[in-house]
């Protein structure tokens, strides 16, 4: 399993991530959390979203409200690489 090793906040909802496999990429989270239930709804507010931190133990992004994201999904979104090393395919068919 790949882990996030570095987080850089860019402008607005955009972040740049580096991963344990040496890859890196950017994700624009604008709209990711729109209409989501519960704690995810909080992340739809920029001032809450920008409280994101790298959790070095779990190797992913985490927020003070307890939300964290799957590092495999982040890797796929940031690099365009498929899950589990597949190229251009999603994890479940």
PyMOL Python script that loads the backbone (N, CA, C, O; Angstrom):
from pymol import cmd

cmd.read_pdbstr("""\
ATOM      1  N   UNK A   1       0.839  -1.184   0.000  1.00  0.00           N
ATOM      2  CA  UNK A   1       0.000   0.000   0.000  1.00  0.00           C
ATOM      3  C   UNK A   1       0.884   1.247   0.000  1.00  0.00           C
ATOM      4  O   UNK A   1       1.818   1.366   0.793  1.00  0.00           O
ATOM      5  N   UNK A   2       0.571   2.159  -0.895  1.00  0.00           N
ATOM      6  CA  UNK A   2       1.313   3.409  -1.001  1.00  0.00           C
ATOM      7  C   UNK A   2       0.852   4.358   0.102  1.00  0.00           C
ATOM      8  O   UNK A   2      -0.306   4.323   0.517  1.00  0.00           O
ATOM      9  N   UNK A   3       1.768   5.206   0.574  1.00  0.00           N
ATOM     10  CA  UNK A   3       1.438   6.197   1.595  1.00  0.00           C
ATOM     11  C   UNK A   3       1.810   7.583   1.102  1.00  0.00           C
ATOM     12  O   UNK A   3       2.709   7.738   0.275  1.00  0.00           O
ATOM     13  N   UNK A   4       1.118   8.584   1.612  1.00  0.00           N
ATOM     14  CA  UNK A   4       1.468   9.977   1.351  1.00  0.00           C
ATOM     15  C   UNK A   4       2.635  10.313   2.268  1.00  0.00           C
ATOM     16  O   UNK A   4       2.569  10.071   3.473  1.00  0.00           O
ATOM     17  N   UNK A   5       3.701  10.868   1.704  1.00  0.00           N
ATOM     18  CA  UNK A   5       4.880  11.212   2.502  1.00  0.00           C
ATOM     19  C   UNK A   5       5.088  12.714   2.633  1.00  0.00           C
ATOM     20  O   UNK A   5       5.847  13.171   3.488  1.00  0.00           O
ATOM     21  N   UNK A   6       4.408  13.482   1.777  1.00  0.00           N
ATOM     22  CA  UNK A   6       4.554  14.941   1.843  1.00  0.00           C
ATOM     23  C   UNK A   6       3.289  15.587   1.308  1.00  0.00           C
ATOM     24  O   UNK A   6       2.728  15.153   0.301  1.00  0.00           O
ATOM     25  N   UNK A   7       2.851  16.627   1.996  1.00  0.00           N
ATOM     26  CA  UNK A   7       1.675  17.410   1.631  1.00  0.00           C
ATOM     27  C   UNK A   7       2.084  18.861   1.490  1.00  0.00           C
ATOM     28  O   UNK A   7       2.714  19.424   2.385  1.00  0.00           O
ATOM     29  N   UNK A   8       1.727  19.467   0.371  1.00  0.00           N
ATOM     30  CA  UNK A   8       1.947  20.893   0.177  1.00  0.00           C
ATOM     31  C   UNK A   8       0.618  21.525  -0.199  1.00  0.00           C
ATOM     32  O   UNK A   8       0.026  21.179  -1.221  1.00  0.00           O
ATOM     33  N   UNK A   9       0.150  22.453   0.627  1.00  0.00           N
ATOM     34  CA  UNK A   9      -1.061  23.195   0.300  1.00  0.00           C
ATOM     35  C   UNK A   9      -0.729  24.229  -0.758  1.00  0.00           C
ATOM     36  O   UNK A   9       0.231  24.987  -0.621  1.00  0.00           O
ATOM     37  N   UNK A  10      -1.517  24.256  -1.800  1.00  0.00           N
ATOM     38  CA  UNK A  10      -1.359  25.250  -2.857  1.00  0.00           C
ATOM     39  C   UNK A  10      -2.501  26.247  -2.717  1.00  0.00           C
ATOM     40  O   UNK A  10      -2.993  26.452  -1.607  1.00  0.00           O
ATOM     41  N   UNK A  11      -2.930  26.863  -3.786  1.00  0.00           N
ATOM     42  CA  UNK A  11      -4.015  27.830  -3.718  1.00  0.00           C
ATOM     43  C   UNK A  11      -5.361  27.133  -3.607  1.00  0.00           C
ATOM     44  O   UNK A  11      -5.572  26.065  -4.182  1.00  0.00           O
ATOM     45  N   UNK A  12      -6.266  27.750  -2.862  1.00  0.00           N
ATOM     46  CA  UNK A  12      -7.632  27.263  -2.770  1.00  0.00           C
ATOM     47  C   UNK A  12      -7.712  25.836  -2.282  1.00  0.00           C
ATOM     48  O   UNK A  12      -7.230  25.508  -1.198  1.00  0.00           O
ATOM     49  N   UNK A  13      -8.325  24.989  -3.090  1.00  0.00           N
ATOM     50  CA  UNK A  13      -8.581  23.593  -2.747  1.00  0.00           C
ATOM     51  C   UNK A  13      -7.513  22.641  -3.273  1.00  0.00           C
ATOM     52  O   UNK A  13      -7.662  21.424  -3.161  1.00  0.00           O
ATOM     53  N   UNK A  14      -6.444  23.177  -3.843  1.00  0.00           N
ATOM     54  CA  UNK A  14      -5.450  22.331  -4.499  1.00  0.00           C
ATOM     55  C   UNK A  14      -4.305  21.968  -3.553  1.00  0.00           C
ATOM     56  O   UNK A  14      -3.829  22.792  -2.771  1.00  0.00           O
ATOM     57  N   UNK A  15      -3.881  20.706  -3.653  1.00  0.00           N
ATOM     58  CA  UNK A  15      -2.729  20.222  -2.896  1.00  0.00           C
ATOM     59  C   UNK A  15      -1.795  19.484  -3.840  1.00  0.00           C
ATOM     60  O   UNK A  15      -2.208  18.962  -4.876  1.00  0.00           O
ATOM     61  N   UNK A  16      -0.530  19.457  -3.457  1.00  0.00           N
ATOM     62  CA  UNK A  16       0.435  18.612  -4.144  1.00  0.00           C
ATOM     63  C   UNK A  16       0.883  17.559  -3.146  1.00  0.00           C
ATOM     64  O   UNK A  16       1.177  17.866  -1.991  1.00  0.00           O
ATOM     65  N   UNK A  17       0.933  16.313  -3.605  1.00  0.00           N
ATOM     66  CA  UNK A  17       1.278  15.201  -2.735  1.00  0.00           C
ATOM     67  C   UNK A  17       2.472  14.445  -3.290  1.00  0.00           C
ATOM     68  O   UNK A  17       2.635  14.316  -4.503  1.00  0.00           O
ATOM     69  N   UNK A  18       3.303  13.947  -2.385  1.00  0.00           N
ATOM     70  CA  UNK A  18       4.354  12.998  -2.739  1.00  0.00           C
ATOM     71  C   UNK A  18       4.030  11.693  -2.038  1.00  0.00           C
ATOM     72  O   UNK A  18       3.462  11.688  -0.946  1.00  0.00           O
ATOM     73  N   UNK A  19       4.396  10.579  -2.677  1.00  0.00           N
ATOM     74  CA  UNK A  19       4.031   9.257  -2.189  1.00  0.00           C
ATOM     75  C   UNK A  19       5.258   8.398  -1.944  1.00  0.00           C
ATOM     76  O   UNK A  19       6.350   8.690  -2.432  1.00  0.00           O
ATOM     77  N   UNK A  20       5.059   7.338  -1.181  1.00  0.00           N
ATOM     78  CA  UNK A  20       6.152   6.447  -0.789  1.00  0.00           C
ATOM     79  C   UNK A  20       6.780   5.717  -1.967  1.00  0.00           C
ATOM     80  O   UNK A  20       7.884   5.187  -1.841  1.00  0.00           O
ATOM     81  N   UNK A  21       6.102   5.677  -3.109  1.00  0.00           N
ATOM     82  CA  UNK A  21       6.683   5.042  -4.294  1.00  0.00           C
ATOM     83  C   UNK A  21       7.479   6.025  -5.147  1.00  0.00           C
ATOM     84  O   UNK A  21       7.947   5.677  -6.231  1.00  0.00           O
ATOM     85  N   UNK A  22       7.630   7.268  -4.647  1.00  0.00           N
ATOM     86  CA  UNK A  22       8.406   8.284  -5.362  1.00  0.00           C
ATOM     87  C   UNK A  22       7.595   9.146  -6.313  1.00  0.00           C
ATOM     88  O   UNK A  22       8.114  10.123  -6.854  1.00  0.00           O
ATOM     89  N   UNK A  23       6.348   8.807  -6.523  1.00  0.00           N
ATOM     90  CA  UNK A  23       5.518   9.605  -7.431  1.00  0.00           C
ATOM     91  C   UNK A  23       4.995  10.844  -6.723  1.00  0.00           C
ATOM     92  O   UNK A  23       5.029  10.946  -5.497  1.00  0.00           O
ATOM     93  N   UNK A  24       4.514  11.772  -7.520  1.00  0.00           N
ATOM     94  CA  UNK A  24       3.911  12.989  -6.980  1.00  0.00           C
ATOM     95  C   UNK A  24       2.853  13.463  -7.945  1.00  0.00           C
ATOM     96  O   UNK A  24       2.856  13.102  -9.122  1.00  0.00           O
ATOM     97  N   UNK A  25       1.942  14.279  -7.432  1.00  0.00           N
ATOM     98  CA  UNK A  25       0.897  14.827  -8.276  1.00  0.00           C
ATOM     99  C   UNK A  25       0.053  15.820  -7.504  1.00  0.00           C
ATOM    100  O   UNK A  25       0.201  15.992  -6.294  1.00  0.00           O
ATOM    101  N   UNK A  26      -0.830  16.464  -8.233  1.00  0.00           N
ATOM    102  CA  UNK A  26      -1.711  17.474  -7.652  1.00  0.00           C
ATOM    103  C   UNK A  26      -3.153  17.006  -7.705  1.00  0.00           C
ATOM    104  O   UNK A  26      -3.566  16.289  -8.616  1.00  0.00           O
ATOM    105  N   UNK A  27      -3.908  17.433  -6.700  1.00  0.00           N
ATOM    106  CA  UNK A  27      -5.343  17.174  -6.666  1.00  0.00           C
ATOM    107  C   UNK A  27      -6.040  18.478  -6.343  1.00  0.00           C
ATOM    108  O   UNK A  27      -5.657  19.182  -5.409  1.00  0.00           O
ATOM    109  N   UNK A  28      -7.063  18.798  -7.114  1.00  0.00           N
ATOM    110  CA  UNK A  28      -7.936  19.927  -6.806  1.00  0.00           C
ATOM    111  C   UNK A  28      -9.195  19.348  -6.173  1.00  0.00           C
ATOM    112  O   UNK A  28      -9.991  18.694  -6.847  1.00  0.00           O
ATOM    113  N   UNK A  29      -9.371  19.586  -4.894  1.00  0.00           N
ATOM    114  CA  UNK A  29     -10.489  19.030  -4.136  1.00  0.00           C
ATOM    115  C   UNK A  29     -11.770  19.852  -4.257  1.00  0.00           C
ATOM    116  O   UNK A  29     -12.772  19.522  -3.621  1.00  0.00           O
ATOM    117  N   UNK A  30     -11.757  20.903  -5.050  1.00  0.00           N
ATOM    118  CA  UNK A  30     -12.957  21.722  -5.209  1.00  0.00           C
ATOM    119  C   UNK A  30     -14.120  20.833  -5.657  1.00  0.00           C
ATOM    120  O   UNK A  30     -14.031  20.146  -6.675  1.00  0.00           O
ATOM    121  N   UNK A  31     -15.194  20.856  -4.895  1.00  0.00           N
ATOM    122  CA  UNK A  31     -16.386  20.091  -5.225  1.00  0.00           C
ATOM    123  C   UNK A  31     -16.399  18.650  -4.741  1.00  0.00           C
ATOM    124  O   UNK A  31     -17.437  17.994  -4.829  1.00  0.00           O
ATOM    125  N   UNK A  32     -15.285  18.131  -4.232  1.00  0.00           N
ATOM    126  CA  UNK A  32     -15.232  16.737  -3.770  1.00  0.00           C
ATOM    127  C   UNK A  32     -16.232  16.457  -2.663  1.00  0.00           C
ATOM    128  O   UNK A  32     -16.792  15.364  -2.587  1.00  0.00           O
ATOM    129  N   UNK A  33     -16.454  17.436  -1.812  1.00  0.00           N
ATOM    130  CA  UNK A  33     -17.242  17.196  -0.611  1.00  0.00           C
ATOM    131  C   UNK A  33     -18.638  17.811  -0.675  1.00  0.00           C
ATOM    132  O   UNK A  33     -19.393  17.729   0.294  1.00  0.00           O
ATOM    133  N   UNK A  34     -18.985  18.419  -1.794  1.00  0.00           N
ATOM    134  CA  UNK A  34     -20.305  19.035  -1.960  1.00  0.00           C
ATOM    135  C   UNK A  34     -21.396  17.984  -1.844  1.00  0.00           C
ATOM    136  O   UNK A  34     -21.347  16.941  -2.496  1.00  0.00           O
ATOM    137  N   UNK A  35     -22.381  18.275  -1.001  1.00  0.00           N
ATOM    138  CA  UNK A  35     -23.515  17.382  -0.850  1.00  0.00           C
ATOM    139  C   UNK A  35     -23.231  16.108  -0.078  1.00  0.00           C
ATOM    140  O   UNK A  35     -24.102  15.243   0.013  1.00  0.00           O
ATOM    141  N   UNK A  36     -22.040  15.966   0.477  1.00  0.00           N
ATOM    142  CA  UNK A  36     -21.696  14.766   1.242  1.00  0.00           C
ATOM    143  C   UNK A  36     -22.306  14.859   2.641  1.00  0.00           C
ATOM    144  O   UNK A  36     -22.484  15.956   3.170  1.00  0.00           O
ATOM    145  N   UNK A  37     -22.622  13.724   3.231  1.00  0.00           N
ATOM    146  CA  UNK A  37     -23.219  13.728   4.568  1.00  0.00           C
ATOM    147  C   UNK A  37     -22.173  13.837   5.674  1.00  0.00           C
ATOM    148  O   UNK A  37     -20.977  13.663   5.442  1.00  0.00           O
ATOM    149  N   UNK A  38     -22.647  14.126   6.863  1.00  0.00           N
ATOM    150  CA  UNK A  38     -21.833  14.073   8.080  1.00  0.00           C
ATOM    151  C   UNK A  38     -20.610  14.955   8.058  1.00  0.00           C
ATOM    152  O   UNK A  38     -20.650  16.098   7.603  1.00  0.00           O
ATOM    153  N   UNK A  39     -19.517  14.402   8.559  1.00  0.00           N
ATOM    154  CA  UNK A  39     -18.280  15.163   8.722  1.00  0.00           C
ATOM    155  C   UNK A  39     -17.674  15.603   7.395  1.00  0.00           C
ATOM    156  O   UNK A  39     -16.979  16.618   7.342  1.00  0.00           O
ATOM    157  N   UNK A  40     -17.929  14.856   6.326  1.00  0.00           N
ATOM    158  CA  UNK A  40     -17.403  15.255   5.014  1.00  0.00           C
ATOM    159  C   UNK A  40     -17.968  16.597   4.572  1.00  0.00           C
ATOM    160  O   UNK A  40     -17.296  17.361   3.879  1.00  0.00           O
ATOM    161  N   UNK A  41     -19.193  16.882   4.971  1.00  0.00           N
ATOM    162  CA  UNK A  41     -19.828  18.157   4.622  1.00  0.00           C
ATOM    163  C   UNK A  41     -18.998  19.333   5.141  1.00  0.00           C
ATOM    164  O   UNK A  41     -18.915  20.370   4.483  1.00  0.00           O
ATOM    165  N   UNK A  42     -18.385  19.176   6.314  1.00  0.00           N
ATOM    166  CA  UNK A  42     -17.556  20.245   6.886  1.00  0.00           C
ATOM    167  C   UNK A  42     -16.408  20.631   5.951  1.00  0.00           C
ATOM    168  O   UNK A  42     -16.013  21.796   5.896  1.00  0.00           O
ATOM    169  N   UNK A  43     -15.879  19.656   5.220  1.00  0.00           N
ATOM    170  CA  UNK A  43     -14.719  19.901   4.360  1.00  0.00           C
ATOM    171  C   UNK A  43     -15.081  20.685   3.105  1.00  0.00           C
ATOM    172  O   UNK A  43     -14.199  21.077   2.341  1.00  0.00           O
ATOM    173  N   UNK A  44     -16.360  20.914   2.890  1.00  0.00           N
ATOM    174  CA  UNK A  44     -16.814  21.721   1.764  1.00  0.00           C
ATOM    175  C   UNK A  44     -16.595  23.211   2.021  1.00  0.00           C
ATOM    176  O   UNK A  44     -16.779  24.037   1.128  1.00  0.00           O
ATOM    177  N   UNK A  45     -16.202  23.544   3.246  1.00  0.00           N
ATOM    178  CA  UNK A  45     -15.862  24.934   3.591  1.00  0.00           C
ATOM    179  C   UNK A  45     -14.341  25.067   3.539  1.00  0.00           C
ATOM    180  O   UNK A  45     -13.618  24.322   4.199  1.00  0.00           O
ATOM    181  N   UNK A  46     -13.870  26.025   2.746  1.00  0.00           N
ATOM    182  CA  UNK A  46     -12.430  26.170   2.516  1.00  0.00           C
ATOM    183  C   UNK A  46     -11.647  26.330   3.814  1.00  0.00           C
ATOM    184  O   UNK A  46     -10.560  25.768   3.947  1.00  0.00           O
ATOM    185  N   UNK A  47     -12.178  27.086   4.772  1.00  0.00           N
ATOM    186  CA  UNK A  47     -11.439  27.304   6.020  1.00  0.00           C
ATOM    187  C   UNK A  47     -11.273  26.005   6.810  1.00  0.00           C
ATOM    188  O   UNK A  47     -10.306  25.866   7.559  1.00  0.00           O
ATOM    189  N   UNK A  48     -12.178  25.072   6.663  1.00  0.00           N
ATOM    190  CA  UNK A  48     -12.041  23.767   7.306  1.00  0.00           C
ATOM    191  C   UNK A  48     -11.122  22.871   6.471  1.00  0.00           C
ATOM    192  O   UNK A  48     -10.234  22.211   7.011  1.00  0.00           O
ATOM    193  N   UNK A  49     -11.337  22.852   5.167  1.00  0.00           N
ATOM    194  CA  UNK A  49     -10.500  22.025   4.292  1.00  0.00           C
ATOM    195  C   UNK A  49      -9.017  22.331   4.494  1.00  0.00           C
ATOM    196  O   UNK A  49      -8.199  21.412   4.532  1.00  0.00           O
ATOM    197  N   UNK A  50      -8.665  23.595   4.624  1.00  0.00           N
ATOM    198  CA  UNK A  50      -7.257  23.990   4.706  1.00  0.00           C
ATOM    199  C   UNK A  50      -6.615  23.665   6.054  1.00  0.00           C
ATOM    200  O   UNK A  50      -5.447  23.988   6.271  1.00  0.00           O
ATOM    201  N   UNK A  51      -7.351  23.037   6.952  1.00  0.00           N
ATOM    202  CA  UNK A  51      -6.786  22.538   8.208  1.00  0.00           C
ATOM    203  C   UNK A  51      -6.176  21.141   8.024  1.00  0.00           C
ATOM    204  O   UNK A  51      -5.730  20.524   8.992  1.00  0.00           O
ATOM    205  N   UNK A  52      -6.158  20.651   6.791  1.00  0.00           N
ATOM    206  CA  UNK A  52      -5.631  19.328   6.478  1.00  0.00           C
ATOM    207  C   UNK A  52      -4.180  19.199   6.928  1.00  0.00           C
ATOM    208  O   UNK A  52      -3.399  20.146   6.844  1.00  0.00           O
ATOM    209  N   UNK A  53      -3.845  18.025   7.400  1.00  0.00           N
ATOM    210  CA  UNK A  53      -2.479  17.701   7.806  1.00  0.00           C
ATOM    211  C   UNK A  53      -2.135  16.306   7.319  1.00  0.00           C
ATOM    212  O   UNK A  53      -3.023  15.490   7.068  1.00  0.00           O
ATOM    213  N   UNK A  54      -0.866  16.039   7.191  1.00  0.00           N
ATOM    214  CA  UNK A  54      -0.384  14.703   6.871  1.00  0.00           C
ATOM    215  C   UNK A  54      -0.277  13.917   8.171  1.00  0.00           C
ATOM    216  O   UNK A  54       0.393  14.345   9.111  1.00  0.00           O
ATOM    217  N   UNK A  55      -0.937  12.773   8.220  1.00  0.00           N
ATOM    218  CA  UNK A  55      -0.805  11.876   9.362  1.00  0.00           C
ATOM    219  C   UNK A  55       0.295  10.874   9.009  1.00  0.00           C
ATOM    220  O   UNK A  55       0.057   9.947   8.234  1.00  0.00           O
ATOM    221  N   UNK A  56       1.493  11.047   9.566  1.00  0.00           N
ATOM    222  CA  UNK A  56       2.615  10.193   9.175  1.00  0.00           C
ATOM    223  C   UNK A  56       2.426   8.730   9.582  1.00  0.00           C
ATOM    224  O   UNK A  56       3.002   7.837   8.960  1.00  0.00           O
ATOM    225  N   UNK A  57       1.639   8.485  10.602  1.00  0.00           N
ATOM    226  CA  UNK A  57       1.414   7.106  11.040  1.00  0.00           C
ATOM    227  C   UNK A  57       0.574   6.332  10.029  1.00  0.00           C
ATOM    228  O   UNK A  57       0.899   5.199   9.677  1.00  0.00           O
ATOM    229  N   UNK A  58      -0.510   6.955   9.567  1.00  0.00           N
ATOM    230  CA  UNK A  58      -1.378   6.271   8.602  1.00  0.00           C
ATOM    231  C   UNK A  58      -0.986   6.566   7.156  1.00  0.00           C
ATOM    232  O   UNK A  58      -1.434   5.879   6.238  1.00  0.00           O
ATOM    233  N   UNK A  59      -0.149   7.587   6.953  1.00  0.00           N
ATOM    234  CA  UNK A  59       0.321   7.911   5.607  1.00  0.00           C
ATOM    235  C   UNK A  59      -0.764   8.485   4.715  1.00  0.00           C
ATOM    236  O   UNK A  59      -0.836   8.172   3.527  1.00  0.00           O
ATOM    237  N   UNK A  60      -1.605   9.327   5.294  1.00  0.00           N
ATOM    238  CA  UNK A  60      -2.666   9.927   4.504  1.00  0.00           C
ATOM    239  C   UNK A  60      -3.006  11.319   5.021  1.00  0.00           C
ATOM    240  O   UNK A  60      -2.414  11.802   5.987  1.00  0.00           O
ATOM    241  N   UNK A  61      -3.969  11.953   4.360  1.00  0.00           N
ATOM    242  CA  UNK A  61      -4.436  13.268   4.763  1.00  0.00           C
ATOM    243  C   UNK A  61      -5.498  13.117   5.836  1.00  0.00           C
ATOM    244  O   UNK A  61      -6.343  12.225   5.764  1.00  0.00           O
ATOM    245  N   UNK A  62      -5.450  13.997   6.835  1.00  0.00           N
ATOM    246  CA  UNK A  62      -6.402  13.938   7.942  1.00  0.00           C
ATOM    247  C   UNK A  62      -6.775  15.346   8.373  1.00  0.00           C
ATOM    248  O   UNK A  62      -6.002  16.291   8.213  1.00  0.00           O
ATOM    249  N   UNK A  63      -7.969  15.466   8.918  1.00  0.00           N
ATOM    250  CA  UNK A  63      -8.489  16.743   9.398  1.00  0.00           C
ATOM    251  C   UNK A  63      -8.809  16.643  10.881  1.00  0.00           C
ATOM    252  O   UNK A  63      -9.025  15.545  11.393  1.00  0.00           O
ATOM    253  N   UNK A  64      -8.842  17.786  11.586  1.00  0.00           N
ATOM    254  CA  UNK A  64      -9.139  17.774  13.023  1.00  0.00           C
ATOM    255  C   UNK A  64     -10.504  17.172  13.378  1.00  0.00           C
ATOM    256  O   UNK A  64     -10.693  16.717  14.506  1.00  0.00           O
ATOM    257  N   UNK A  65     -11.455  17.160  12.442  1.00  0.00           N
ATOM    258  CA  UNK A  65     -12.776  16.602  12.748  1.00  0.00           C
ATOM    259  C   UNK A  65     -12.802  15.073  12.654  1.00  0.00           C
ATOM    260  O   UNK A  65     -13.855  14.466  12.853  1.00  0.00           O
ATOM    261  N   UNK A  66     -11.661  14.441  12.355  1.00  0.00           N
ATOM    262  CA  UNK A  66     -11.574  12.988  12.319  1.00  0.00           C
ATOM    263  C   UNK A  66     -11.629  12.370  10.938  1.00  0.00           C
ATOM    264  O   UNK A  66     -11.441  11.161  10.803  1.00  0.00           O
ATOM    265  N   UNK A  67     -11.881  13.161   9.911  1.00  0.00           N
ATOM    266  CA  UNK A  67     -11.931  12.636   8.550  1.00  0.00           C
ATOM    267  C   UNK A  67     -10.513  12.371   8.063  1.00  0.00           C
ATOM    268  O   UNK A  67      -9.611  13.185   8.266  1.00  0.00           O
ATOM    269  N   UNK A  68     -10.328  11.222   7.417  1.00  0.00           N
ATOM    270  CA  UNK A  68      -9.093  10.947   6.683  1.00  0.00           C
ATOM    271  C   UNK A  68      -9.483  10.267   5.377  1.00  0.00           C
ATOM    272  O   UNK A  68     -10.596   9.760   5.242  1.00  0.00           O
ATOM    273  N   UNK A  69      -8.576  10.259   4.430  1.00  0.00           N
ATOM    274  CA  UNK A  69      -8.862   9.720   3.101  1.00  0.00           C
ATOM    275  C   UNK A  69      -7.932   8.563   2.787  1.00  0.00           C
ATOM    276  O   UNK A  69      -6.788   8.533   3.240  1.00  0.00           O
ATOM    277  N   UNK A  70      -8.425   7.617   2.015  1.00  0.00           N
ATOM    278  CA  UNK A  70      -7.641   6.448   1.628  1.00  0.00           C
ATOM    279  C   UNK A  70      -6.442   6.882   0.782  1.00  0.00           C
ATOM    280  O   UNK A  70      -6.626   7.546  -0.239  1.00  0.00           O
ATOM    281  N   UNK A  71      -5.224   6.524   1.182  1.00  0.00           N
ATOM    282  CA  UNK A  71      -4.056   6.942   0.401  1.00  0.00           C
ATOM    283  C   UNK A  71      -4.038   6.353  -1.009  1.00  0.00           C
ATOM    284  O   UNK A  71      -3.493   6.978  -1.919  1.00  0.00           O
ATOM    285  N   UNK A  72      -4.620   5.165  -1.218  1.00  0.00           N
ATOM    286  CA  UNK A  72      -4.676   4.591  -2.567  1.00  0.00           C
ATOM    287  C   UNK A  72      -5.535   5.444  -3.499  1.00  0.00           C
ATOM    288  O   UNK A  72      -5.199   5.631  -4.669  1.00  0.00           O
ATOM    289  N   UNK A  73      -6.643   5.958  -2.974  1.00  0.00           N
ATOM    290  CA  UNK A  73      -7.505   6.831  -3.776  1.00  0.00           C
ATOM    291  C   UNK A  73      -6.769   8.128  -4.103  1.00  0.00           C
ATOM    292  O   UNK A  73      -6.828   8.609  -5.234  1.00  0.00           O
ATOM    293  N   UNK A  74      -6.082   8.689  -3.122  1.00  0.00           N
ATOM    294  CA  UNK A  74      -5.312   9.914  -3.350  1.00  0.00           C
ATOM    295  C   UNK A  74      -4.233   9.680  -4.408  1.00  0.00           C
ATOM    296  O   UNK A  74      -4.029  10.521  -5.283  1.00  0.00           O
ATOM    297  N   UNK A  75      -3.552   8.560  -4.331  1.00  0.00           N
ATOM    298  CA  UNK A  75      -2.507   8.232  -5.299  1.00  0.00           C
ATOM    299  C   UNK A  75      -3.099   8.133  -6.702  1.00  0.00           C
ATOM    300  O   UNK A  75      -2.544   8.677  -7.656  1.00  0.00           O
ATOM    301  N   UNK A  76      -4.210   7.447  -6.819  1.00  0.00           N
ATOM    302  CA  UNK A  76      -4.877   7.300  -8.115  1.00  0.00           C
ATOM    303  C   UNK A  76      -5.278   8.666  -8.679  1.00  0.00           C
ATOM    304  O   UNK A  76      -5.039   8.950  -9.852  1.00  0.00           O
ATOM    305  N   UNK A  77      -5.883   9.500  -7.848  1.00  0.00           N
ATOM    306  CA  UNK A  77      -6.330  10.819  -8.304  1.00  0.00           C
ATOM    307  C   UNK A  77      -5.157  11.730  -8.651  1.00  0.00           C
ATOM    308  O   UNK A  77      -5.236  12.502  -9.606  1.00  0.00           O
ATOM    309  N   UNK A  78      -4.082  11.646  -7.893  1.00  0.00           N
ATOM    310  CA  UNK A  78      -2.941  12.539  -8.106  1.00  0.00           C
ATOM    311  C   UNK A  78      -2.076  12.135  -9.284  1.00  0.00           C
ATOM    312  O   UNK A  78      -1.508  12.992  -9.960  1.00  0.00           O
ATOM    313  N   UNK A  79      -1.968  10.830  -9.538  1.00  0.00           N
ATOM    314  CA  UNK A  79      -1.035  10.356 -10.555  1.00  0.00           C
ATOM    315  C   UNK A  79      -1.714   9.818 -11.798  1.00  0.00           C
ATOM    316  O   UNK A  79      -1.077   9.708 -12.846  1.00  0.00           O
ATOM    317  N   UNK A  80      -3.003   9.476 -11.705  1.00  0.00           N
ATOM    318  CA  UNK A  80      -3.700   8.869 -12.820  1.00  0.00           C
ATOM    319  C   UNK A  80      -3.436   7.385 -12.949  1.00  0.00           C
ATOM    320  O   UNK A  80      -3.980   6.731 -13.839  1.00  0.00           O
ATOM    321  N   UNK A  81      -2.612   6.849 -12.076  1.00  0.00           N
ATOM    322  CA  UNK A  81      -2.326   5.417 -12.085  1.00  0.00           C
ATOM    323  C   UNK A  81      -3.463   4.664 -11.425  1.00  0.00           C
ATOM    324  O   UNK A  81      -4.082   5.157 -10.482  1.00  0.00           O
ATOM    325  N   UNK A  82      -3.733   3.479 -11.918  1.00  0.00           N
ATOM    326  CA  UNK A  82      -4.786   2.645 -11.353  1.00  0.00           C
ATOM    327  C   UNK A  82      -4.415   2.117  -9.985  1.00  0.00           C
ATOM    328  O   UNK A  82      -3.272   2.236  -9.544  1.00  0.00           O
ATOM    329  N   UNK A  83      -5.381   1.543  -9.329  1.00  0.00           N
ATOM    330  CA  UNK A  83      -5.149   0.929  -8.023  1.00  0.00           C
ATOM    331  C   UNK A  83      -4.307  -0.328  -8.179  1.00  0.00           C
ATOM    332  O   UNK A  83      -4.379  -1.018  -9.196  1.00  0.00           O
ATOM    333  N   UNK A  84      -3.512  -0.614  -7.162  1.00  0.00           N
ATOM    334  CA  UNK A  84      -2.701  -1.827  -7.103  1.00  0.00           C
ATOM    335  C   UNK A  84      -1.795  -1.986  -8.313  1.00  0.00           C
ATOM    336  O   UNK A  84      -1.531  -3.099  -8.767  1.00  0.00           O
ATOM    337  N   UNK A  85      -1.321  -0.854  -8.831  1.00  0.00           N
ATOM    338  CA  UNK A  85      -0.369  -0.900  -9.918  1.00  0.00           C
ATOM    339  C   UNK A  85      -0.979  -1.095 -11.291  1.00  0.00           C
ATOM    340  O   UNK A  85      -0.244  -1.192 -12.274  1.00  0.00           O
ATOM    341  N   UNK A  86      -2.296  -1.157 -11.393  1.00  0.00           N
ATOM    342  CA  UNK A  86      -2.919  -1.289 -12.711  1.00  0.00           C
ATOM    343  C   UNK A  86      -2.824   0.031 -13.423  1.00  0.00           C
ATOM    344  O   UNK A  86      -2.775   1.081 -12.782  1.00  0.00           O
ATOM    345  N   UNK A  87      -2.798   0.000 -14.702  1.00  0.00           N
ATOM    346  CA  UNK A  87      -2.687   1.223 -15.491  1.00  0.00           C
ATOM    347  C   UNK A  87      -4.027   1.534 -16.125  1.00  0.00           C
ATOM    348  O   UNK A  87      -4.522   0.786 -16.968  1.00  0.00           O
ATOM    349  N   UNK A  88      -4.618   2.667 -15.703  1.00  0.00           N
ATOM    350  CA  UNK A  88      -5.828   3.145 -16.344  1.00  0.00           C
ATOM    351  C   UNK A  88      -7.101   2.392 -15.992  1.00  0.00           C
ATOM    352  O   UNK A  88      -8.122   2.580 -16.654  1.00  0.00           O
ATOM    353  N   UNK A  89      -7.069   1.538 -14.960  1.00  0.00           N
ATOM    354  CA  UNK A  89      -8.271   0.826 -14.540  1.00  0.00           C
ATOM    355  C   UNK A  89      -8.521   1.124 -13.077  1.00  0.00           C
ATOM    356  O   UNK A  89      -7.583   1.313 -12.302  1.00  0.00           O
ATOM    357  N   UNK A  90      -9.793   1.165 -12.701  1.00  0.00           N
ATOM    358  CA  UNK A  90     -10.140   1.317 -11.295  1.00  0.00           C
ATOM    359  C   UNK A  90     -10.047  -0.023 -10.602  1.00  0.00           C
ATOM    360  O   UNK A  90     -10.011  -1.071 -11.246  1.00  0.00           O
ATOM    361  N   UNK A  91     -10.009   0.022  -9.288  1.00  0.00           N
ATOM    362  CA  UNK A  91      -9.817  -1.138  -8.434  1.00  0.00           C
ATOM    363  C   UNK A  91     -10.885  -2.214  -8.627  1.00  0.00           C
ATOM    364  O   UNK A  91     -10.554  -3.381  -8.833  1.00  0.00           O
ATOM    365  N   UNK A  92     -12.130  -1.842  -8.565  1.00  0.00           N
ATOM    366  CA  UNK A  92     -13.202  -2.828  -8.669  1.00  0.00           C
ATOM    367  C   UNK A  92     -13.881  -2.730 -10.031  1.00  0.00           C
ATOM    368  O   UNK A  92     -14.172  -1.635 -10.513  1.00  0.00           O
ATOM    369  N   UNK A  93     -14.126  -3.864 -10.636  1.00  0.00           N
ATOM    370  CA  UNK A  93     -14.814  -3.863 -11.927  1.00  0.00           C
ATOM    371  C   UNK A  93     -16.233  -4.325 -11.747  1.00  0.00           C
ATOM    372  O   UNK A  93     -16.987  -4.397 -12.718  1.00  0.00           O
TER     373      UNK A  93
END
""", "prot")
cmd.dss("prot")
cmd.show_as("cartoon", "prot")
cmd.util.cbc("prot")
cmd.orient("prot")
